[in-house]
Amino acid sequence: MAASLAALAVCVLAVGIASGVVVSLILVSAGLVSEFIASISQVTSARFAGGIIGGCTLLVLSLAVWGEREAPTHAIASIGARRADESDYPELFAVVDTVCRQADAPRPTIYLVPSDSPLSFTTGFTPQTARLVVSERLLDCLDADELEAVVAHEISHVKNRDVSVMTAAALPIGAAHRVVTLLSGPTPGVEHGQVSRADIPDLFLTLGLVLVLPVWLCAHFLAASLSRAREFAADRGAVAITGNPNALATALQIIDDQLPDRPESDIRTPELSAFAIVEPDRTEPRGLFSGFRKRLRRPFETHPRTETRLERLRAMARSQERSE
């Protein structure tokens, strides 16, 4: 996991530099610095050009990071989630309070989504600003133990600061996804009054990715691998909190079984599906090379296969039984 983070940091820096080159070329094309460069010596102009690229790189990355500050609020608003009232959902609040006490974590702000999909995810960059989002369908289809296990999984993400880690690690990839989605047509959040978060820094990062396409592929692969590892870690964390691996296994199976029957376009966006407890199924590839294409995209999936997670959880349960 540490090696993946280090490699992702290099990828982000490479994309940032490429974006800085794009901005520098725009400045030169506009004639804003070309006359000054022509008036100084060759050695000095090379240093000056390097300084311009470095400054533009720092500016693009800084603006991109600054733009992420509203990401949690936008993610919640884009799916029409509303803040839950304890008087309306006393059992949910009781479960969250129990899990937070066991995990020694502050209670996140709780939001409900009026959705037919069994959905849960957390957002927010620190435990103090965390927000837990669950759908009404999730509350209907899980029993108390299963709901506790799901909440424990999400609180483990909060404790591990996974939203911060994955947002930083996948910064250029997220920017490119927002730009591509915006250019593809109306974004999913429009029906809830939330337009795309894509902005000028996102555009420059996307152009930088185009210049270093192999780096984009590497970063995409590493980010997905890191995300899968953190899902496994959150599963282990949930078991450590509740001591009930079977409950989490059952909950994951129920969610995985019901998601394909209740497609929800809002949660299939990369910004949300990466943080959902189970990654929503994408459209199955068809045609002559469908099997090859399916295998090809597996390394880029943000979640481990549910079957693999279930096997690990059942192994934990067997280990518990042997130790008793």
Secondary structure, 3 states (H helix, E strand, C coil): CHHHHHHHHHHHHHHHHHHHHHHHHHHHHCCCCHHHHHCCCHHHHHHHHHHHHHHHHHHHHHHHHHHHHHHHHHHHHHCCCEECCCCCCHHHHHHHHHHHHHHCCCCCEEEEECCCCCCEEEECCCHHHCEEEEEHHHHHHCCHHHHHHHHHHHHHHHHCCHHHHHHHHCHHHHHHHHHHHHHHCCCHHHHHCCCCCCCHHHHHHHHHHHHCHHHHHHHHHHHHHHHHHHHHHHHHHHHHHHCCHHHHHHHHHHHHHHHHHCCCHHHHCHHHHCCECCCCCCCCCCCCCHHHHHHHHHHHCCCCCHHHHHHHHHHHHHHHHHHC
